[in-house]
Amino acid sequence: MPLIKYLVRRSAAVITPGSKSWEFFRDLGVDERNLFIAVNAVEIASLPESQSKLINVINKDDLHGKKIILYVGRLIDLKNVD
């Protein structure tokens, strides 16, 4: 847990999948202004076929060790995709 606290306290922002995890990170000391809830977030590990496709993209495009932000969803105002 010390590593998680260290990382999230120094992050520019933390995106959480729901209100419970939002509260968890707030309680770890993350400033509420830097905490955001992703509407309808999905855990990719729960979708094995999607995980294997993502691994294929990482391998194909040589993205190992690079930061990746993947957005899958409708581009609607509620999602705040800017």
Secondary structure as the mmCIF struct_conf table of DSSP 4:
data_model
#
loop_
_struct_conf.conf_type_id
_struct_conf.id
_struct_conf.beg_label_comp_id
_struct_conf.beg_label_asym_id
_struct_conf.beg_label_seq_id
_struct_conf.end_label_comp_id
_struct_conf.end_label_asym_id
_struct_conf.end_label_seq_id
HELX_RH_AL_P HELX_RH_AL_P1 PRO A 2 ARG A 9
TURN_TY1_P TURN_TY1_P1 ARG A 10 ARG A 10
BEND BEND1 ALA A 12 ALA A 12
STRN STRN1 VAL A 14 THR A 16
BEND BEND2 PRO A 17 GLY A 18
HELX_RH_AL_P HELX_RH_AL_P2 SER A 19 ASP A 27
TURN_TY1_P TURN_TY1_P2 LEU A 28 GLY A 29
HELX_RH_3T_P HELX_RH_3T_P1 GLU A 32 ASN A 34
STRN STRN2 LEU A 35 ILE A 37
HELX_LH_PP_P HELX_LH_PP_P1 ALA A 38 ALA A 38
TURN_TY1_P TURN_TY1_P3 VAL A 39 ASN A 40
HELX_RH_3T_P HELX_RH_3T_P2 ILE A 44 SER A 46
HELX_RH_AL_P HELX_RH_AL_P3 PRO A 48 LYS A 60
TURN_TY1_P TURN_TY1_P4 ASP A 61 ASP A 62
TURN_TY1_P TURN_TY1_P5 HIS A 64 GLY A 65
BEND BEND3 LYS A 66 LYS A 66
BEND BEND4 GLY A 73 GLY A 73
HELX_RH_3T_P HELX_RH_3T_P3 ASP A 77 LYS A 79
TURN_TY1_P TURN_TY1_P6 ASN A 80 ASN A 80
#
